């Protein structure tokens, strides 16, 4: 008798990217560097999404 594995539902990693971009732009605008904040937020969001992806595999 074959054991059926339950279906795997992958976790979404897009939310950290979106929140990182928006949060970075807002924090960057407060400090007068909106573009730099946006890029840093993007990098952090991508890093978090990669960690989610790696742990979900």
N, CA, C and O atoms as a GROMACS GRO file, in nm:
protein
  228
    1UNK      N    1   0.084  -0.117   0.000
    1UNK     CA    2   0.000   0.000   0.000
    1UNK      C    3   0.089   0.125   0.000
    1UNK      O    4   0.176   0.140   0.086
    2UNK      N    5   0.068   0.210  -0.095
    2UNK     CA    6   0.150   0.331  -0.107
    2UNK      C    7   0.100   0.438  -0.010
    2UNK      O    8  -0.020   0.458   0.008
    3UNK      N    9   0.198   0.505   0.050
    3UNK     CA   10   0.164   0.615   0.143
    3UNK      C   11   0.149   0.743   0.061
    3UNK      O   12   0.243   0.784  -0.007
    4UNK      N   13   0.034   0.804   0.069
    4UNK     CA   14   0.013   0.931  -0.001
    4UNK      C   15   0.058   1.045   0.088
    4UNK      O   16   0.017   1.055   0.204
    5UNK      N   17   0.143   1.129   0.034
    5UNK     CA   18   0.189   1.247   0.108
    5UNK      C   19   0.086   1.357   0.094
    5UNK      O   20   0.029   1.375  -0.014
    6UNK      N   21   0.062   1.430   0.201
    6UNK     CA   22  -0.033   1.542   0.189
    6UNK      C   23   0.023   1.648   0.094
    6UNK      O   24   0.144   1.666   0.084
    7UNK      N   25  -0.065   1.717   0.024
    7UNK     CA   26  -0.017   1.820  -0.070
    7UNK      C   27   0.059   1.930   0.003
    7UNK      O   28   0.022   1.971   0.113
    8UNK      N   29   0.164   1.975  -0.060
    8UNK     CA   30   0.249   2.080  -0.002
    8UNK      C   31   0.206   2.216  -0.058
    8UNK      O   32   0.206   2.236  -0.179
    9UNK      N   33   0.170   2.306   0.029
    9UNK     CA   34   0.134   2.440  -0.011
    9UNK      C   35   0.251   2.532   0.018
    9UNK      O   36   0.282   2.556   0.135
   10UNK      N   37   0.318   2.584  -0.085
   10UNK     CA   38   0.434   2.669  -0.060
   10UNK      C   39   0.394   2.801   0.005
   10UNK      O   40   0.285   2.853  -0.017
   11UNK      N   41   0.486   2.854   0.085
   11UNK     CA   42   0.463   2.983   0.149
   11UNK      C   43   0.495   3.094   0.050
   11UNK      O   44   0.580   3.079  -0.038
   12UNK      N   45   0.427   3.205   0.065
   12UNK     CA   46   0.448   3.319  -0.026
   12UNK      C   47   0.561   3.407   0.026
   12UNK      O   48   0.568   3.437   0.145
   13UNK      N   49   0.649   3.448  -0.062
   13UNK     CA   50   0.760   3.533  -0.023
   13UNK      C   51   0.749   3.674  -0.080
   13UNK      O   52   0.840   3.754  -0.063
   14UNK      N   53   0.641   3.703  -0.148
   14UNK     CA   54   0.625   3.835  -0.209
   14UNK      C   55   0.593   3.944  -0.110
   14UNK      O   56   0.628   4.060  -0.131
   15UNK      N   57   0.527   3.909  -0.001
   15UNK     CA   58   0.489   4.011   0.097
   15UNK      C   59   0.610   4.080   0.160
   15UNK      O   60   0.610   4.202   0.172
   16UNK      N   61   0.715   4.006   0.201
   16UNK     CA   62   0.831   4.076   0.257
   16UNK      C   63   0.897   4.171   0.157
   16UNK      O   64   0.950   4.275   0.196
   17UNK      N   65   0.894   4.135   0.030
   17UNK     CA   66   0.953   4.224  -0.071
   17UNK      C   67   0.872   4.353  -0.080
   17UNK      O   68   0.928   4.463  -0.080
   18UNK      N   69   0.740   4.339  -0.088
   18UNK     CA   70   0.654   4.458  -0.100
   18UNK      C   71   0.665   4.546   0.025
   18UNK      O   72   0.677   4.668   0.015
   19UNK      N   73   0.660   4.484   0.142
   19UNK     CA   74   0.670   4.561   0.266
   19UNK      C   75   0.808   4.626   0.280
   19UNK      O   76   0.820   4.738   0.330
   20UNK      N   77   0.911   4.556   0.236
   20UNK     CA   78   1.046   4.612   0.242
   20UNK      C   79   1.060   4.736   0.155
   20UNK      O   80   1.120   4.835   0.195
   21UNK      N   81   1.004   4.728   0.034
   21UNK     CA   82   1.011   4.842  -0.058
   21UNK      C   83   0.934   4.962  -0.001
   21UNK      O   84   0.984   5.074   0.002
   22UNK      N   85   0.811   4.936   0.043
   22UNK     CA   86   0.730   5.047   0.095
   22UNK      C   87   0.788   5.103   0.224
   22UNK      O   88   0.799   5.225   0.241
   23UNK      N   89   0.824   5.014   0.315
   23UNK     CA   90   0.881   5.060   0.442
   23UNK      C   91   1.013   5.132   0.422
   23UNK      O   92   1.039   5.234   0.487
   24UNK      N   93   1.097   5.080   0.333
   24UNK     CA   94   1.225   5.144   0.305
   24UNK      C   95   1.209   5.282   0.245
   24UNK      O   96   1.284   5.374   0.278
   25UNK      N   97   1.112   5.297   0.155
   25UNK     CA   98   1.088   5.428   0.094
   25UNK      C   99   1.039   5.528   0.198
   25UNK      O  100   1.079   5.644   0.196
   26UNK      N  101   0.952   5.482   0.287
   26UNK     CA  102   0.900   5.573   0.390
   26UNK      C  103   1.011   5.614   0.486
   26UNK      O  104   1.028   5.732   0.516
   27UNK      N  105   1.086   5.516   0.535
   27UNK     CA  106   1.195   5.547   0.628
   27UNK      C  107   1.301   5.632   0.558
   27UNK      O  108   1.355   5.726   0.617
   28UNK      N  109   1.330   5.599   0.433
   28UNK     CA  110   1.427   5.679   0.358
   28UNK      C  111   1.380   5.822   0.338
   28UNK      O  112   1.461   5.914   0.344
   29UNK      N  113   1.251   5.841   0.313
   29UNK     CA  114   1.198   5.976   0.295
   29UNK      C  115   1.209   6.057   0.424
   29UNK      O  116   1.233   6.178   0.420
   30UNK      N  117   1.190   5.991   0.537
   30UNK     CA  118   1.205   6.060   0.666
   30UNK      C  119   1.348   6.113   0.682
   30UNK      O  120   1.369   6.221   0.736
   31UNK      N  121   1.444   6.035   0.634
   31UNK     CA  122   1.585   6.077   0.645
   31UNK      C  123   1.634   6.153   0.523
   31UNK      O  124   1.753   6.186   0.514
   32UNK      N  125   1.545   6.182   0.429
   32UNK     CA  126   1.582   6.261   0.311
   32UNK      C  127   1.650   6.180   0.202
   32UNK      O  128   1.708   6.238   0.110
   33UNK      N  129   1.644   6.049   0.208
   33UNK     CA  130   1.706   5.962   0.108
   33UNK      C  131   1.607   5.852   0.068
   33UNK      O  132   1.628   5.735   0.099
   34UNK      N  133   1.500   5.890   0.000
   34UNK     CA  134   1.394   5.795  -0.034
   34UNK      C  135   1.445   5.683  -0.125
   34UNK      O  136   1.408   5.567  -0.106
   35UNK      N  137   1.528   5.717  -0.223
   35UNK     CA  138   1.577   5.615  -0.315
   35UNK      C  139   1.667   5.515  -0.243
   35UNK      O  140   1.656   5.394  -0.264
   36UNK      N  141   1.755   5.564  -0.158
   36UNK     CA  142   1.843   5.474  -0.084
   36UNK      C  143   1.762   5.385   0.009
   36UNK      O  144   1.790   5.266   0.020
   37UNK      N  145   1.662   5.441   0.075
   37UNK     CA  146   1.576   5.362   0.162
   37UNK      C  147   1.500   5.256   0.084
   37UNK      O  148   1.485   5.143   0.130
   38UNK      N  149   1.450   5.293  -0.034
   38UNK     CA  150   1.379   5.199  -0.119
   38UNK      C  151   1.470   5.083  -0.158
   38UNK      O  152   1.428   4.968  -0.152
   39UNK      N  153   1.593   5.112  -0.197
   39UNK     CA  154   1.686   5.006  -0.239
   39UNK      C  155   1.725   4.917  -0.122
   39UNK      O  156   1.735   4.795  -0.138
   40UNK      N  157   1.748   4.976  -0.006
   40UNK     CA  158   1.781   4.896   0.112
   40UNK      C  159   1.662   4.810   0.153
   40UNK      O  160   1.679   4.692   0.186
   41UNK      N  161   1.542   4.866   0.150
   41UNK     CA  162   1.422   4.790   0.180
   41UNK      C  163   1.401   4.676   0.081
   41UNK      O  164   1.360   4.567   0.119
   42UNK      N  165   1.429   4.703  -0.046
   42UNK     CA  166   1.418   4.600  -0.148
   42UNK      C  167   1.516   4.486  -0.120
   42UNK      O  168   1.479   4.368  -0.127
   43UNK      N  169   1.639   4.521  -0.089
   43UNK     CA  170   1.741   4.419  -0.060
   43UNK      C  171   1.703   4.336   0.062
   43UNK      O  172   1.718   4.213   0.060
   44UNK      N  173   1.654   4.401   0.167
   44UNK     CA  174   1.612   4.326   0.287
   44UNK      C  175   1.491   4.237   0.257
   44UNK      O  176   1.485   4.123   0.303
   45UNK      N  177   1.396   4.289   0.182
   45UNK     CA  178   1.279   4.210   0.145
   45UNK      C  179   1.315   4.088   0.063
   45UNK      O  180   1.261   3.979   0.085
   46UNK      N  181   1.406   4.105  -0.031
   46UNK     CA  182   1.451   3.991  -0.112
   46UNK      C  183   1.524   3.890  -0.025
   46UNK      O  184   1.505   3.769  -0.041
   47UNK      N  185   1.607   3.938   0.068
   47UNK     CA  186   1.679   3.847   0.157
   47UNK      C  187   1.582   3.765   0.242
   47UNK      O  188   1.600   3.645   0.260
   48UNK      N  189   1.479   3.830   0.294
   48UNK     CA  190   1.378   3.758   0.375
   48UNK      C  191   1.302   3.659   0.288
   48UNK      O  192   1.273   3.547   0.332
   49UNK      N  193   1.268   3.698   0.165
   49UNK     CA  194   1.197   3.608   0.074
   49UNK      C  195   1.281   3.485   0.040
   49UNK      O  196   1.229   3.374   0.029
   50UNK      N  197   1.411   3.505   0.023
   50UNK     CA  198   1.501   3.392  -0.006
   50UNK      C  199   1.507   3.298   0.114
   50UNK      O  200   1.507   3.176   0.097
   51UNK      N  201   1.512   3.354   0.234
   51UNK     CA  202   1.514   3.269   0.354
   51UNK      C  203   1.384   3.189   0.364
   51UNK      O  204   1.388   3.070   0.395
   52UNK      N  205   1.271   3.252   0.337
   52UNK     CA  206   1.143   3.181   0.337
   52UNK      C  207   1.143   3.071   0.233
   52UNK      O  208   1.098   2.959   0.260
   53UNK      N  209   1.193   3.101   0.115
   53UNK     CA  210   1.197   3.003   0.008
   53UNK      C  211   1.287   2.885   0.045
   53UNK      O  212   1.251   2.769   0.021
   54UNK      N  213   1.404   2.913   0.102
   54UNK     CA  214   1.497   2.806   0.138
   54UNK      C  215   1.443   2.717   0.250
   54UNK      O  216   1.462   2.596   0.246
   55UNK      N  217   1.376   2.775   0.347
   55UNK     CA  218   1.323   2.694   0.456
   55UNK      C  219   1.198   2.617   0.414
   55UNK      O  220   1.163   2.518   0.478
   56UNK      N  221   1.131   2.661   0.310
   56UNK     CA  222   1.009   2.596   0.264
   56UNK      C  223   1.036   2.479   0.173
   56UNK      O  224   0.946   2.397   0.150
   57UNK      N  225   1.155   2.468   0.121
   57UNK     CA  226   1.188   2.361   0.026
   57UNK      C  227   1.194   2.227   0.089
   57UNK      O  228   1.220   2.128   0.021
   0.00000   0.00000   0.00000
